[in-house]
Structure formats: C-alpha cells, structure tokens
C-alpha cells in the first residue's frame, strides 16, 4: 500500500497513464491529485472520466477546476431570457479569464459529452476538497493546490479563504512550520522551473518544508509524482 501525489496534469492523458504504469498503481494504493487536471493539454475530460472510475483517487481543487465549474455551470444552462439577463460583465470577464488560461480543450471535450455525463462530471468536480492531510509513520503532509496564502502558524486550515489555497503562490524560502521538521506542505500550481534559485528546474523542488511538484506538464514539461512513504520521485515527459 503506497500513497502517491501528482498535480497539474493539464490534459496530458498519455503522460498521466504512463505515469500510473510506471508507479504500478494498484487498487491497494491511494492517489492524490492536487488540482489543475483541466485545460491547456489535449485531453482533460478524458482524464476526469478516468479519475471518476477510480475509487482510490482523491482530488484536491485547483484554480482551473474552479474556473471551469463557474463557467460550465452557466454554459450548460438552457437559453432563456432569465439566463441571458444574468450574463453580465462579471460573467463575461470570468469566461475571458478562463479562455486566457487554456479553456479550449476542456470546453471542446465537455461539449461532446451527453447531458447525463456532463452532469456527472460537474458533480464530480464539485466534490473536490480544498486541502487534505495525510500521515505516514514519520511525517505529516498538508496537500493543497497553491499554498497557504496569508499564512499564520495559529491559523487553522479550514480558516483559509479559497483564493489563499488555489491561487496565491508561497515563498518557498519561508518555512510554514519551522518548529515541526516532520510537517510538510505539498503544492502544485507554481511550475518548479519558475521558482527562483531552484537548482533543478523542472523537477520536484524541496525547501523549508515545502515540496513543490508542478514540473510544467501544462507547458510541455514533465508530469511528476511523489510517493509519500518512500519519497521516491517519478516523472513523465509531456509533449508540446
């Protein structure tokens, strides 16, 4: 029984499947996905459908899931005068923001699903947690998409605002829990090649109790995975 964590798959279905094969993912294992399954890459909905069929997968919401949920809920509504009236400037801005963040593959694949499957996908996405905590024999891991924005040591996890968990990037040189060397925060969201001073750009980055695992799959880089029990790292290259 092993616990694996990946993040920011961004539609790279083939790399995702190769990675599962590489870790020999089985029914006795658990996989955590730290958000951003959707957008950018070619097959985001195909990944979602695969995750939906796996009872031993736990998904954490990323900013791309939140953008998608907000927009898809509206786009799937029946065209009525009432719904048209609420299509205001704020709604348009949200759609444009999502579009600028690579929504096209998600919208295209989602639109080809049956109405029943669309509803099932939306229900699945709506059940994503904002964070989770995992304990191994010798460590505690906080799993969250982006980080703990406006961090305070006395701030409980459930007191963080959603934007602080899915949008705000941490300073990887500042430890969250300096008095707890056995407590780590695992995040995606920030590609490791964009972390200043990272000696291994594009690979999992560890510093000050942070473990950053977004290795740029959404930008033609790598899809990364870490095993919590052994700390072993796994990678798969993603195409442009």
N, C-alpha and C positions, 0 to 999 in steps of 0.2 A: 504494500500500500504506500503510494507516494503522492505528494501534493505538489502540483505544478502551477506556475503562474505565467501568463502571457499578457500582452497588451497591444493595443493599436494595430490590429490585424489589417484594417482598412481595405477590405475587399480582396485580399490576396489569398484566395481559396486554395490554390495549388500549394503555395508555401505552407499554409496552415495545415493541410493534410499531410504534407511531407514531414512537418514537424511532429505531428501526432505519431506518425510511423517511427520517427527517429527516437522518440522517448518511449516507444512501445506502450502507449497509453491504453489502459485496460479498464474494465468495469470496476476493479478494486481501487483504482486511483481517483483522485479528485483534481479537476482543472478549474482554476480561477482565471477569468478573463477581465482585465481591468479597463474595459471600455474601448470605444472607437473601433468597433467591429465594422462600422458602416463607412461609406463614402470613399472617394479617391480611387481605390482599386477597382478591378473589373467585375467582381462577383460578391458584393457584400451580402445580398439577400440569400445567396446560396450558403454562405457561412452561417447566417442566422438560422436557416432551416435545419442545418446540420446540428447546431447547438441545441435547438429545440428538441431534437430527438435523443439527446444525451442526458440522462438523469443525474449524472455525476459531474455536471458542469455548473459553476456558479458565476454569474455575470455581474460585474460592477458597472454602473453607468458612466459613460464618458460624455464629453461635451457634444460629440457628434450624434450620439443617441438622443440627447435632449433636444438638439436642433431638429432632428428627424421627427421625433414624436410630436413636437409642437407644430410642425408643418404638415406632416402626413395626416394627423388627426383632422386638420381642416381640409386638406386636399381631397380626402375621401368622403367628405360630406356631400349630400345631394345639393345640386344647384337650385337654390330657392332665393326669393327676394330677401328673406331674412338673413341668409348666409352671405349674400352679396353685400348687404349693408355692413356687416362686421368685417368685411375685407378692407380694413382701413390702412393708414400709413404705417402703423406699427406692424401689422401683419405683413405688408409688403417688404418692410425692412428686414423682418425675420427671414422671409423667403430669399431675399437677396443675399443676406449674410450666409445662409446655408449654401446657396449656389456658389458663392465665392470660396466656400470651404469644401468643394468637391462633391456636391449632392447628386450630380447627374447619374452615376451608375446605380445609386440607391433608388432614385425615383423611377428610372427606366425599368429596373427589375421588379420593383414593387408594383408598378402599374400593370404588369403582365400576370400577376397572381389573381386567382379567383377572389371574389369578395370575402369568402369564408376564410381563406388563407391569409388575406390581408388583415382581417380582424384578429386572427390567431397570432400573427407577427406583432401587431400593435399591443396585444395583451401580454405577449412575452416580453417585449421591450419595456413595458410599463412596470413590470415586476422586478426590474434591475435594482439592486441595492446601491446606496451611495458609498458605502465602505463596508469592510468586514475585518475581523480579527481572527488570526489563525495562530495556534500554539503548537510548537513542536517540543521535543524533550528538553531542548536547551535554549529556546528563543521564542519571542512573541513578534508577530508581524501584523502591521496595520496595512491593509490593502485598500488603495484609493486611486482614482484615476490621475488627478493632477498633483495633489498635495494637501497640506493643511494650511490654507490661507489665513492670515492674521493669527498666527499660532500663538497660543499661550499654554504653558505647562499645565495650568489648572483647568483648562477648557476641555470639557467632555466632547467626545467625538460627535455625539448627536446634537451638540450646540453649534456646530459649524454650518454656515449657510451653504446652500447648494453650489453657488458660484465659487466659494472658497475651496470646494472639493473637486470640482470638474474643470475649472478654468484657470485659477491662479497658480502660477509656477513657483516652486520653492527655490530658496537659495541653498544650493547643495553644499555650501561651505558652513552652514549654520546647523548645528545638531538640534533636533527637536527634543531629545531626551538624553542629555549628557550624563545624567546620573543613572541611566539604565542601558548599559552596554549590550544587554540582551534583547533590547526592543528596537525593531527596525520598521521603517516606513517604505513600502514598495510602491512605486508610482510608474505611470506611463506618461503620456501627454507631451513631454518635452523630449524630442529626439536627442539621444546622447551625443550626437555629433555637434549639437548646439550648446552643450554645457561648457562654459569657459574653463580652460585648464584641464579638460578631460584628456588623459594620456592615451586613451584607446577610443577614439571617436567611432561611433557605430557599433560599439559593444556595450554590454551591461556595465553601468557605472556605479561604484560603491564609494561613499564618503560620508563621514559624520553620521552614521546610522541611516543614511539614505541608500536605497537600491533603486536605480532608475533603469527600466527595462524596455523603453521605447527606442528601438535601434533603427528607426527610419523606414519601416516597411511601407508606410504611406508615401514615401518619396523615393522609391526604388532601392531602398537599403536592405536591412535584414529584419526578419521576424525572430524575436528572441524568446527564450523560455528559461525559467529557473526552477530547479527542484528544491523545495524548502528543506527537506530532510538532509540532503547531501550537499546543497549549494552548487551542484553541477549546473553548468550553463550549456544551452543548446541553441543553434542558430540555423536559419534557412535563408538563403538569398531570395530576394524578390525582384521581379523584372521591372523595367522602366514602365 
